[in-house]
Amino acid sequence: MGIAGAPVQVRNANAAHVEKRSGPFMSSSLPVAGFAVIEAADLAEAIDMVSRTPCAVAHGVVEVWPLETP
């Protein structure tokens, strides 16, 4: 499938502004709510896609972990 690249945290509270931070969201009192594998042309497209998900818009955080072909 691939090798995981560097993660990016994506937030878009109230669909007002997309915020990106490098690195994983390692410490949280919230459990992982799920995961999805998406296909995107590049990291920018993946960030755009996930920034519109309910979790990113509802003051949550979505992590994007790019899969790179070895």
PDB file of N, CA, C and O in Angstrom, chain B, residues numbered from 101:
ATOM      1  N   MET B 101       0.825  -1.188   0.000  1.00  0.00           N
ATOM      2  CA  MET B 101       0.000   0.000   0.000  1.00  0.00           C
ATOM      3  C   MET B 101       0.865   1.246   0.000  1.00  0.00           C
ATOM      4  O   MET B 101       0.542   2.203  -0.703  1.00  0.00           O
ATOM      5  N   GLY B 102       1.932   1.271   0.746  1.00  0.00           N
ATOM      6  CA  GLY B 102       2.795   2.445   0.779  1.00  0.00           C
ATOM      7  C   GLY B 102       3.395   2.657   2.154  1.00  0.00           C
ATOM      8  O   GLY B 102       3.117   1.914   3.095  1.00  0.00           O
ATOM      9  N   ILE B 103       4.210   3.667   2.252  1.00  0.00           N
ATOM     10  CA  ILE B 103       4.869   4.037   3.496  1.00  0.00           C
ATOM     11  C   ILE B 103       4.267   5.367   3.944  1.00  0.00           C
ATOM     12  O   ILE B 103       4.113   6.286   3.140  1.00  0.00           O
ATOM     13  N   ALA B 104       3.926   5.467   5.237  1.00  0.00           N
ATOM     14  CA  ALA B 104       3.313   6.696   5.750  1.00  0.00           C
ATOM     15  C   ALA B 104       4.322   7.833   5.754  1.00  0.00           C
ATOM     16  O   ALA B 104       5.437   7.690   6.254  1.00  0.00           O
ATOM     17  N   GLY B 105       3.911   8.968   5.186  1.00  0.00           N
ATOM     18  CA  GLY B 105       4.725  10.172   5.210  1.00  0.00           C
ATOM     19  C   GLY B 105       4.440  10.975   6.466  1.00  0.00           C
ATOM     20  O   GLY B 105       3.799  10.481   7.392  1.00  0.00           O
ATOM     21  N   ALA B 106       4.909  12.196   6.499  1.00  0.00           N
ATOM     22  CA  ALA B 106       4.720  13.068   7.661  1.00  0.00           C
ATOM     23  C   ALA B 106       3.260  13.511   7.760  1.00  0.00           C
ATOM     24  O   ALA B 106       2.692  13.975   6.771  1.00  0.00           O
ATOM     25  N   PRO B 107       2.643  13.376   8.942  1.00  0.00           N
ATOM     26  CA  PRO B 107       1.236  13.743   9.102  1.00  0.00           C
ATOM     27  C   PRO B 107       1.019  15.254   9.176  1.00  0.00           C
ATOM     28  O   PRO B 107       1.921  16.018   9.522  1.00  0.00           O
ATOM     29  N   VAL B 108      -0.202  15.656   8.840  1.00  0.00           N
ATOM     30  CA  VAL B 108      -0.630  17.051   8.927  1.00  0.00           C
ATOM     31  C   VAL B 108      -1.976  17.068   9.637  1.00  0.00           C
ATOM     32  O   VAL B 108      -2.862  16.282   9.301  1.00  0.00           O
ATOM     33  N   GLN B 109      -2.140  17.957  10.618  1.00  0.00           N
ATOM     34  CA  GLN B 109      -3.424  18.139  11.297  1.00  0.00           C
ATOM     35  C   GLN B 109      -4.224  19.193  10.534  1.00  0.00           C
ATOM     36  O   GLN B 109      -3.683  20.225  10.138  1.00  0.00           O
ATOM     37  N   VAL B 110      -5.511  18.928  10.330  1.00  0.00           N
ATOM     38  CA  VAL B 110      -6.367  19.864   9.594  1.00  0.00           C
ATOM     39  C   VAL B 110      -7.576  20.206  10.454  1.00  0.00           C
ATOM     40  O   VAL B 110      -8.261  19.320  10.965  1.00  0.00           O
ATOM     41  N   ARG B 111      -7.829  21.504  10.606  1.00  0.00           N
ATOM     42  CA  ARG B 111      -9.011  21.999  11.315  1.00  0.00           C
ATOM     43  C   ARG B 111      -9.684  23.045  10.424  1.00  0.00           C
ATOM     44  O   ARG B 111      -9.020  23.706   9.625  1.00  0.00           O
ATOM     45  N   ASN B 112     -10.995  23.191  10.564  1.00  0.00           N
ATOM     46  CA  ASN B 112     -11.750  24.188   9.798  1.00  0.00           C
ATOM     47  C   ASN B 112     -12.990  24.563  10.608  1.00  0.00           C
ATOM     48  O   ASN B 112     -14.118  24.351  10.163  1.00  0.00           O
ATOM     49  N   ALA B 113     -12.772  25.117  11.792  1.00  0.00           N
ATOM     50  CA  ALA B 113     -13.875  25.413  12.716  1.00  0.00           C
ATOM     51  C   ALA B 113     -14.950  26.268  12.061  1.00  0.00           C
ATOM     52  O   ALA B 113     -14.677  27.352  11.546  1.00  0.00           O
ATOM     53  N   ASN B 114     -16.177  25.759  12.091  1.00  0.00           N
ATOM     54  CA  ASN B 114     -17.346  26.433  11.513  1.00  0.00           C
ATOM     55  C   ASN B 114     -17.176  26.768  10.032  1.00  0.00           C
ATOM     56  O   ASN B 114     -17.804  27.696   9.524  1.00  0.00           O
ATOM     57  N   ALA B 115     -16.329  26.011   9.348  1.00  0.00           N
ATOM     58  CA  ALA B 115     -16.056  26.216   7.916  1.00  0.00           C
ATOM     59  C   ALA B 115     -15.574  27.638   7.635  1.00  0.00           C
ATOM     60  O   ALA B 115     -15.825  28.180   6.559  1.00  0.00           O
ATOM     61  N   ALA B 116     -14.878  28.244   8.610  1.00  0.00           N
ATOM     62  CA  ALA B 116     -14.455  29.634   8.482  1.00  0.00           C
ATOM     63  C   ALA B 116     -13.021  29.793   7.988  1.00  0.00           C
ATOM     64  O   ALA B 116     -12.720  30.747   7.271  1.00  0.00           O
ATOM     65  N   HIS B 117     -12.133  28.874   8.361  1.00  0.00           N
ATOM     66  CA  HIS B 117     -10.718  29.029   8.023  1.00  0.00           C
ATOM     67  C   HIS B 117     -10.013  27.687   8.180  1.00  0.00           C
ATOM     68  O   HIS B 117     -10.086  27.064   9.239  1.00  0.00           O
ATOM     69  N   VAL B 118      -9.340  27.247   7.143  1.00  0.00           N
ATOM     70  CA  VAL B 118      -8.596  25.987   7.209  1.00  0.00           C
ATOM     71  C   VAL B 118      -7.262  26.253   7.895  1.00  0.00           C
ATOM     72  O   VAL B 118      -6.480  27.099   7.463  1.00  0.00           O
ATOM     73  N   GLU B 119      -7.022  25.509   8.976  1.00  0.00           N
ATOM     74  CA  GLU B 119      -5.775  25.622   9.729  1.00  0.00           C
ATOM     75  C   GLU B 119      -5.019  24.312   9.576  1.00  0.00           C
ATOM     76  O   GLU B 119      -5.587  23.236   9.762  1.00  0.00           O
ATOM     77  N   LYS B 120      -3.725  24.405   9.234  1.00  0.00           N
ATOM     78  CA  LYS B 120      -2.889  23.217   9.071  1.00  0.00           C
ATOM     79  C   LYS B 120      -1.712  23.306  10.029  1.00  0.00           C
ATOM     80  O   LYS B 120      -1.118  24.370  10.206  1.00  0.00           O
ATOM     81  N   ARG B 121      -1.382  22.175  10.647  1.00  0.00           N
ATOM     82  CA  ARG B 121      -0.205  22.083  11.513  1.00  0.00           C
ATOM     83  C   ARG B 121       0.529  20.796  11.182  1.00  0.00           C
ATOM     84  O   ARG B 121      -0.088  19.750  10.985  1.00  0.00           O
ATOM     85  N   SER B 122       1.828  20.878  11.123  1.00  0.00           N
ATOM     86  CA  SER B 122       2.628  19.676  10.879  1.00  0.00           C
ATOM     87  C   SER B 122       2.659  18.824  12.130  1.00  0.00           C
ATOM     88  O   SER B 122       2.638  19.336  13.249  1.00  0.00           O
ATOM     89  N   GLY B 123       2.711  17.520  11.927  1.00  0.00           N
ATOM     90  CA  GLY B 123       2.842  16.592  13.036  1.00  0.00           C
ATOM     91  C   GLY B 123       1.539  15.939  13.432  1.00  0.00           C
ATOM     92  O   GLY B 123       0.460  16.423  13.088  1.00  0.00           O
ATOM     93  N   PRO B 124       1.639  14.831  14.160  1.00  0.00           N
ATOM     94  CA  PRO B 124       0.444  14.102  14.597  1.00  0.00           C
ATOM     95  C   PRO B 124      -0.200  14.758  15.814  1.00  0.00           C
ATOM     96  O   PRO B 124       0.449  15.506  16.544  1.00  0.00           O
ATOM     97  N   PHE B 125      -1.468  14.474  16.021  1.00  0.00           N
ATOM     98  CA  PHE B 125      -2.226  14.949  17.178  1.00  0.00           C
ATOM     99  C   PHE B 125      -2.142  13.849  18.226  1.00  0.00           C
ATOM    100  O   PHE B 125      -3.102  13.106  18.430  1.00  0.00           O
ATOM    101  N   MET B 126      -1.000  13.744  18.887  1.00  0.00           N
ATOM    102  CA  MET B 126      -0.699  12.588  19.737  1.00  0.00           C
ATOM    103  C   MET B 126      -1.415  12.584  21.082  1.00  0.00           C
ATOM    104  O   MET B 126      -1.803  11.515  21.554  1.00  0.00           O
ATOM    105  N   SER B 127      -1.602  13.729  21.710  1.00  0.00           N
ATOM    106  CA  SER B 127      -2.211  13.710  23.038  1.00  0.00           C
ATOM    107  C   SER B 127      -3.616  14.287  22.972  1.00  0.00           C
ATOM    108  O   SER B 127      -3.812  15.443  22.596  1.00  0.00           O
ATOM    109  N   SER B 128      -4.574  13.478  23.339  1.00  0.00           N
ATOM    110  CA  SER B 128      -5.962  13.912  23.312  1.00  0.00           C
ATOM    111  C   SER B 128      -6.768  13.046  24.259  1.00  0.00           C
ATOM    112  O   SER B 128      -6.490  11.859  24.425  1.00  0.00           O
ATOM    113  N   SER B 129      -7.761  13.649  24.873  1.00  0.00           N
ATOM    114  CA  SER B 129      -8.655  12.860  25.719  1.00  0.00           C
ATOM    115  C   SER B 129      -9.722  12.173  24.877  1.00  0.00           C
ATOM    116  O   SER B 129     -10.480  11.345  25.383  1.00  0.00           O
ATOM    117  N   LEU B 130      -9.782  12.515  23.599  1.00  0.00           N
ATOM    118  CA  LEU B 130     -10.775  11.929  22.702  1.00  0.00           C
ATOM    119  C   LEU B 130     -10.218  10.690  22.004  1.00  0.00           C
ATOM    120  O   LEU B 130      -9.046  10.663  21.631  1.00  0.00           O
ATOM    121  N   PRO B 131     -11.045   9.673  21.828  1.00  0.00           N
ATOM    122  CA  PRO B 131     -10.582   8.484  21.112  1.00  0.00           C
ATOM    123  C   PRO B 131     -10.569   8.743  19.605  1.00  0.00           C
ATOM    124  O   PRO B 131     -11.187   9.692  19.121  1.00  0.00           O
ATOM    125  N   VAL B 132      -9.868   7.900  18.885  1.00  0.00           N
ATOM    126  CA  VAL B 132      -9.903   7.965  17.427  1.00  0.00           C
ATOM    127  C   VAL B 132     -11.309   7.592  16.986  1.00  0.00           C
ATOM    128  O   VAL B 132     -11.822   6.541  17.369  1.00  0.00           O
ATOM    129  N   ALA B 133     -11.931   8.439  16.192  1.00  0.00           N
ATOM    130  CA  ALA B 133     -13.320   8.219  15.788  1.00  0.00           C
ATOM    131  C   ALA B 133     -13.437   7.344  14.552  1.00  0.00           C
ATOM    132  O   ALA B 133     -14.518   6.838  14.253  1.00  0.00           O
ATOM    133  N   GLY B 134     -12.361   7.164  13.844  1.00  0.00           N
ATOM    134  CA  GLY B 134     -12.398   6.340  12.640  1.00  0.00           C
ATOM    135  C   GLY B 134     -11.286   6.745  11.702  1.00  0.00           C
ATOM    136  O   GLY B 134     -10.475   7.620  12.008  1.00  0.00           O
ATOM    137  N   PHE B 135     -11.261   6.094  10.557  1.00  0.00           N
ATOM    138  CA  PHE B 135     -10.267   6.469   9.560  1.00  0.00           C
ATOM    139  C   PHE B 135     -10.823   6.161   8.182  1.00  0.00           C
ATOM    140  O   PHE B 135     -11.772   5.390   8.032  1.00  0.00           O
ATOM    141  N   ALA B 136     -10.223   6.767   7.199  1.00  0.00           N
ATOM    142  CA  ALA B 136     -10.615   6.533   5.812  1.00  0.00           C
ATOM    143  C   ALA B 136      -9.365   6.601   4.956  1.00  0.00           C
ATOM    144  O   ALA B 136      -8.421   7.324   5.272  1.00  0.00           O
ATOM    145  N   VAL B 137      -9.367   5.861   3.895  1.00  0.00           N
ATOM    146  CA  VAL B 137      -8.309   5.945   2.898  1.00  0.00           C
ATOM    147  C   VAL B 137      -8.921   6.666   1.704  1.00  0.00           C
ATOM    148  O   VAL B 137      -9.909   6.205   1.132  1.00  0.00           O
ATOM    149  N   ILE B 138      -8.333   7.791   1.331  1.00  0.00           N
ATOM    150  CA  ILE B 138      -8.846   8.567   0.203  1.00  0.00           C
ATOM    151  C   ILE B 138      -7.780   8.626  -0.884  1.00  0.00           C
ATOM    152  O   ILE B 138      -6.594   8.430  -0.619  1.00  0.00           O
ATOM    153  N   GLU B 139      -8.209   8.893  -2.089  1.00  0.00           N
ATOM    154  CA  GLU B 139      -7.276   9.057  -3.195  1.00  0.00           C
ATOM    155  C   GLU B 139      -7.270  10.524  -3.596  1.00  0.00           C
ATOM    156  O   GLU B 139      -8.317  11.104  -3.886  1.00  0.00           O
ATOM    157  N   ALA B 140      -6.088  11.114  -3.608  1.00  0.00           N
ATOM    158  CA  ALA B 140      -5.934  12.518  -3.981  1.00  0.00           C
ATOM    159  C   ALA B 140      -4.683  12.655  -4.839  1.00  0.00           C
ATOM    160  O   ALA B 140      -3.757  11.850  -4.736  1.00  0.00           O
ATOM    161  N   ALA B 141      -4.664  13.671  -5.678  1.00  0.00           N
ATOM    162  CA  ALA B 141      -3.515  13.895  -6.561  1.00  0.00           C
ATOM    163  C   ALA B 141      -2.262  14.260  -5.768  1.00  0.00           C
ATOM    164  O   ALA B 141      -1.151  13.886  -6.144  1.00  0.00           O
ATOM    165  N   ASP B 142      -2.449  14.999  -4.660  1.00  0.00           N
ATOM    166  CA  ASP B 142      -1.318  15.404  -3.837  1.00  0.00           C
ATOM    167  C   ASP B 142      -1.823  15.764  -2.438  1.00  0.00           C
ATOM    168  O   ASP B 142      -3.021  15.690  -2.161  1.00  0.00           O
ATOM    169  N   LEU B 143      -0.903  16.149  -1.571  1.00  0.00           N
ATOM    170  CA  LEU B 143      -1.257  16.470  -0.186  1.00  0.00           C
ATOM    171  C   LEU B 143      -2.208  17.665  -0.119  1.00  0.00           C
ATOM    172  O   LEU B 143      -3.122  17.674   0.706  1.00  0.00           O
ATOM    173  N   ALA B 144      -2.011  18.660  -0.963  1.00  0.00           N
ATOM    174  CA  ALA B 144      -2.889  19.837  -0.956  1.00  0.00           C
ATOM    175  C   ALA B 144      -4.333  19.453  -1.266  1.00  0.00           C
ATOM    176  O   ALA B 144      -5.260  19.967  -0.640  1.00  0.00           O
ATOM    177  N   GLU B 145      -4.529  18.557  -2.224  1.00  0.00           N
ATOM    178  CA  GLU B 145      -5.888  18.117  -2.551  1.00  0.00           C
ATOM    179  C   GLU B 145      -6.493  17.320  -1.400  1.00  0.00           C
ATOM    180  O   GLU B 145      -7.679  17.467  -1.105  1.00  0.00           O
ATOM    181  N   ALA B 146      -5.697  16.482  -0.751  1.00  0.00           N
ATOM    182  CA  ALA B 146      -6.190  15.704   0.391  1.00  0.00           C
ATOM    183  C   ALA B 146      -6.605  16.631   1.531  1.00  0.00           C
ATOM    184  O   ALA B 146      -7.641  16.414   2.159  1.00  0.00           O
ATOM    185  N   ILE B 147      -5.808  17.656   1.800  1.00  0.00           N
ATOM    186  CA  ILE B 147      -6.143  18.619   2.856  1.00  0.00           C
ATOM    187  C   ILE B 147      -7.438  19.344   2.514  1.00  0.00           C
ATOM    188  O   ILE B 147      -8.284  19.542   3.387  1.00  0.00           O
ATOM    189  N   ASP B 148      -7.602  19.742   1.261  1.00  0.00           N
ATOM    190  CA  ASP B 148      -8.841  20.400   0.839  1.00  0.00           C
ATOM    191  C   ASP B 148     -10.036  19.481   1.048  1.00  0.00           C
ATOM    192  O   ASP B 148     -11.081  19.926   1.523  1.00  0.00           O
ATOM    193  N   MET B 149      -9.898  18.211   0.701  1.00  0.00           N
ATOM    194  CA  MET B 149     -11.001  17.256   0.847  1.00  0.00           C
ATOM    195  C   MET B 149     -11.399  17.088   2.311  1.00  0.00           C
ATOM    196  O   MET B 149     -12.581  17.164   2.645  1.00  0.00           O
ATOM    197  N   VAL B 150     -10.417  16.861   3.187  1.00  0.00           N
ATOM    198  CA  VAL B 150     -10.751  16.590   4.588  1.00  0.00           C
ATOM    199  C   VAL B 150     -11.167  17.845   5.345  1.00  0.00           C
ATOM    200  O   VAL B 150     -11.825  17.744   6.380  1.00  0.00           O
ATOM    201  N   SER B 151     -10.800  19.022   4.852  1.00  0.00           N
ATOM    202  CA  SER B 151     -11.177  20.259   5.548  1.00  0.00           C
ATOM    203  C   SER B 151     -12.681  20.492   5.516  1.00  0.00           C
ATOM    204  O   SER B 151     -13.196  21.300   6.289  1.00  0.00           O
ATOM    205  N   ARG B 152     -13.390  19.799   4.638  1.00  0.00           N
ATOM    206  CA  ARG B 152     -14.844  19.948   4.531  1.00  0.00           C
ATOM    207  C   ARG B 152     -15.605  18.829   5.238  1.00  0.00           C
ATOM    208  O   ARG B 152     -16.832  18.777   5.153  1.00  0.00           O
ATOM    209  N   THR B 153     -14.903  17.933   5.933  1.00  0.00           N
ATOM    210  CA  THR B 153     -15.579  16.843   6.638  1.00  0.00           C
ATOM    211  C   THR B 153     -16.202  17.366   7.934  1.00  0.00           C
ATOM    212  O   THR B 153     -15.732  18.359   8.489  1.00  0.00           O
ATOM    213  N   PRO B 154     -17.254  16.707   8.419  1.00  0.00           N
ATOM    214  CA  PRO B 154     -17.913  17.170   9.650  1.00  0.00           C
ATOM    215  C   PRO B 154     -16.968  17.310  10.843  1.00  0.00           C
ATOM    216  O   PRO B 154     -17.107  18.255  11.620  1.00  0.00           O
ATOM    217  N   CYS B 155     -16.035  16.417  11.001  1.00  0.00           N
ATOM    218  CA  CYS B 155     -15.127  16.489  12.152  1.00  0.00           C
ATOM    219  C   CYS B 155     -14.245  17.734  12.082  1.00  0.00           C
ATOM    220  O   CYS B 155     -14.050  18.406  13.095  1.00  0.00           O
ATOM    221  N   ALA B 156     -13.717  18.045  10.923  1.00  0.00           N
ATOM    222  CA  ALA B 156     -12.852  19.220  10.779  1.00  0.00           C
ATOM    223  C   ALA B 156     -13.627  20.511  10.994  1.00  0.00           C
ATOM    224  O   ALA B 156     -13.087  21.474  11.538  1.00  0.00           O
ATOM    225  N   VAL B 157     -14.889  20.541  10.571  1.00  0.00           N
ATOM    226  CA  VAL B 157     -15.712  21.744  10.681  1.00  0.00           C
ATOM    227  C   VAL B 157     -16.262  21.923  12.098  1.00  0.00           C
ATOM    228  O   VAL B 157     -16.474  23.054  12.534  1.00  0.00           O
ATOM    229  N   ALA B 158     -16.494  20.839  12.812  1.00  0.00           N
ATOM    230  CA  ALA B 158     -17.103  20.893  14.150  1.00  0.00           C
ATOM    231  C   ALA B 158     -16.053  20.978  15.255  1.00  0.00           C
ATOM    232  O   ALA B 158     -16.162  20.284  16.265  1.00  0.00           O
ATOM    233  N   HIS B 159     -15.049  21.813  15.072  1.00  0.00           N
ATOM    234  CA  HIS B 159     -14.006  22.054  16.077  1.00  0.00           C
ATOM    235  C   HIS B 159     -13.188  20.813  16.403  1.00  0.00           C
ATOM    236  O   HIS B 159     -12.581  20.744  17.472  1.00  0.00           O
ATOM    237  N   GLY B 160     -13.159  19.844  15.517  1.00  0.00           N
ATOM    238  CA  GLY B 160     -12.329  18.664  15.701  1.00  0.00           C
ATOM    239  C   GLY B 160     -11.046  18.805  14.905  1.00  0.00           C
ATOM    240  O   GLY B 160     -10.721  19.875  14.389  1.00  0.00           O
ATOM    241  N   VAL B 161     -10.340  17.718  14.820  1.00  0.00           N
ATOM    242  CA  VAL B 161      -9.107  17.698  14.035  1.00  0.00           C
ATOM    243  C   VAL B 161      -9.105  16.433  13.193  1.00  0.00           C
ATOM    244  O   VAL B 161      -9.524  15.368  13.647  1.00  0.00           O
ATOM    245  N   VAL B 162      -8.636  16.562  11.978  1.00  0.00           N
ATOM    246  CA  VAL B 162      -8.479  15.421  11.084  1.00  0.00           C
ATOM    247  C   VAL B 162      -7.002  15.347  10.732  1.00  0.00           C
ATOM    248  O   VAL B 162      -6.407  16.345  10.325  1.00  0.00           O
ATOM    249  N   GLU B 163      -6.416  14.183  10.885  1.00  0.00           N
ATOM    250  CA  GLU B 163      -5.024  13.999  10.504  1.00  0.00           C
ATOM    251  C   GLU B 163      -4.954  13.419   9.107  1.00  0.00           C
ATOM    252  O   GLU B 163      -5.698  12.501   8.760  1.00  0.00           O
ATOM    253  N   VAL B 164      -4.055  13.963   8.316  1.00  0.00           N
ATOM    254  CA  VAL B 164      -3.790  13.442   6.979  1.00  0.00           C
ATOM    255  C   VAL B 164      -2.408  12.803   7.023  1.00  0.00           C
ATOM    256  O   VAL B 164      -1.411  13.461   7.321  1.00  0.00           O
ATOM    257  N   TRP B 165      -2.369  11.518   6.723  1.00  0.00           N
ATOM    258  CA  TRP B 165      -1.114  10.775   6.672  1.00  0.00           C
ATOM    259  C   TRP B 165      -0.910  10.326   5.228  1.00  0.00           C
ATOM    260  O   TRP B 165      -1.527   9.352   4.796  1.00  0.00           O
ATOM    261  N   PRO B 166      -0.059  11.016   4.478  1.00  0.00           N
ATOM    262  CA  PRO B 166       0.141  10.616   3.088  1.00  0.00           C
ATOM    263  C   PRO B 166       0.823   9.254   3.001  1.00  0.00           C
ATOM    264  O   PRO B 166       1.724   8.945   3.781  1.00  0.00           O
ATOM    265  N   LEU B 167       0.382   8.453   2.049  1.00  0.00           N
ATOM    266  CA  LEU B 167       1.026   7.174   1.774  1.00  0.00           C
ATOM    267  C   LEU B 167       1.897   7.354   0.549  1.00  0.00           C
ATOM    268  O   LEU B 167       1.423   7.761  -0.512  1.00  0.00           O
ATOM    269  N   GLU B 168       3.163   7.050   0.702  1.00  0.00           N
ATOM    270  CA  GLU B 168       4.119   7.239  -0.375  1.00  0.00           C
ATOM    271  C   GLU B 168       4.533   5.889  -0.930  1.00  0.00           C
ATOM    272  O   GLU B 168       4.741   4.936  -0.180  1.00  0.00           O
ATOM    273  N   THR B 169       4.651   5.814  -2.230  1.00  0.00           N
ATOM    274  CA  THR B 169       5.080   4.579  -2.873  1.00  0.00           C
ATOM    275  C   THR B 169       6.563   4.370  -2.606  1.00  0.00           C
ATOM    276  O   THR B 169       7.374   5.271  -2.818  1.00  0.00           O
ATOM    277  N   PRO B 170       6.917   3.160  -2.133  1.00  0.00           N
ATOM    278  CA  PRO B 170       8.341   2.909  -1.837  1.00  0.00           C
ATOM    279  C   PRO B 170       9.192   2.899  -3.091  1.00  0.00           C
ATOM    280  O   PRO B 170      10.405   2.702  -3.013  1.00  0.00           O
TER     281      PRO B 170
END
